[in-house]
Amino acid sequence: MADSRRIVDALVRSRRGGLAAGAALGGLALIGGLAYRALRGAPPPEAGGPDFTKVDEDEARLMLRAMVAATTADGMVDAAERRRLDAAVAEAGLDPDGRAWLERELADPADVDAIADRVADPDAAARIFAAARLAIEPDTLQERQFLKMLAEALDLPAEAVERVERDIGA
């Protein structure tokens, strides 16, 4: 499946309200900016900073797996989550193979260790966590527990997690 970047981008932009509503620059750029700020405590520089849209397919697929796992953390995909997912799939123009892959992920989502084991560096860890956090409104104990376990498995500092939470909630 070579469409992971497009579907991650569409899923992030499909969030209602808050920070993601202003993601005209794109969902991947929003994820990258959140991760950069989480680790460094400052926003990325306006000019000459990193290009957060340059995410390779493997990392985008891992982001998508983390987003699906977060979405299913409470044991169900509710109607609103399913509508968002379906809209993002349609917007991304996912082919039948991509749709089949996504349905398999929904039926058998990755666990936090499987996700964390594929992460190579702190910046990628922060991006994966930010993507998972943007995928859901953690309104159940299971979702909050999933995010906590993911952050721990990714070895994210508590202050980085708090910055992501604060920025998304703004």
Secondary structure, 3 states (H helix, E strand, C coil): CCCHHHHHHHHHHCCCCHHHHCHHHCHHHHHHHHHHHHHHCCCCCCCCCCCCCCCCHHHHHHHHHHHHHHHCCCCCCCHHHHHHHHHHHHHHCCCHHHHHHHHHHHHCCCCHHHHHCCCCCHHHHHHHHHHHHHHCCCCCHHHHHHHHHHHHHCCCCHHHHHHHHHHHHC
